[in-house]
């Protein structure tokens, strides 16, 4: 599991992925699931959710949420003048990536 965590948690810049189709995002997710199953010697058809839960490792959705939260927190707390200027601009609030972050970080109850 340490091998999986050290190599499959480091998906650099995934917090910046904002424009993609669901089908496109499913490809790395399936690959991520398959890697864990192969490391555990499980068949490809077995439950990925169960494999992640039993072994105490995060799936790709959780890794992405953690990355987004970390980046967003660093941007919000930064005292760098350039980052502060961008953060205070109206473009920052309206940008698709900001909307994606909010959509993934804050799950809304429907119904």
C-alpha positions, -999 to 999 in steps of 0.1 A, spaced: 0 0 0 29 23 6 40 17 -30 5 27 -42 4 58 -20 38 70 -30 33 66 -67 -4 69 -73 -13 98 -50 11 121 -68 -10 132 -97 6 165 -103 -15 195 -113 -48 175 -110 -62 205 -90 -60 225 -122 -81 201 -142 -112 221 -148 -125 215 -183 -131 178 -191 -159 155 -200 -170 128 -176 -159 101 -200 -124 117 -202 -121 118 -164 -132 82 -162 -101 70 -180 -75 79 -153 -100 67 -127 -103 33 -142 -65 31 -145 -61 41 -109 -86 14 -98 -69 -12 -120 -34 -4 -105 -47 -10 -70 -64 -43 -80 -32 -55 -97 -10 -47 -67 -35 -66 -45 -38 -95 -70 -75 -90 -73 -95 -97 -105 -104 -67 -126 -141 -72 -121 -141 -70 -83 -153 -39 -64 -129 -10 -65 -146 8 -36 -143 -23 -14 -106 -26 -23 -99 10 -15 -119 9 18 -103 -24 30 -68 -12 24 -72 23 38 -62 41 6 -79 70 -12 -96 67 -46 -89 93 -73 -119 114 -64 -106 119 -28 -71 126 -40 -84 153 -64 -105 169 -37 -76 170 -13 -54 185 -40 -80 211 -49 -86 220 -13 -48 223 -7 -43 246 -37 -73 267 -30 -62 271 6 -27 282 -4 -42 307 -29 -66 321 -3 -39 325 24 -11 337 2 5 371 9 23 372 -24 13 404 -42 7 388 -76 -15 360 -62 -33 385 -40 -40 407 -70 -54 378 -91 -74 365 -61 -90 399 -57 -100 403 -93 -134 395 -106 -120 371 -131 -108 348 -103 -143 344 -89 -159 338 -123 -133 315 -138 -144 279 -146 -117 265 -124 -131 283 -94 -165 270 -102 -152 235 -106 -134 237 -72 -165 249 -55 -186 222 -72 -162 194 -61 -154 207 -26 -189 215 -15 -214 188 -23 -250 201 -24 -279 181 -11 -305 177 -38 -341 170 -30 
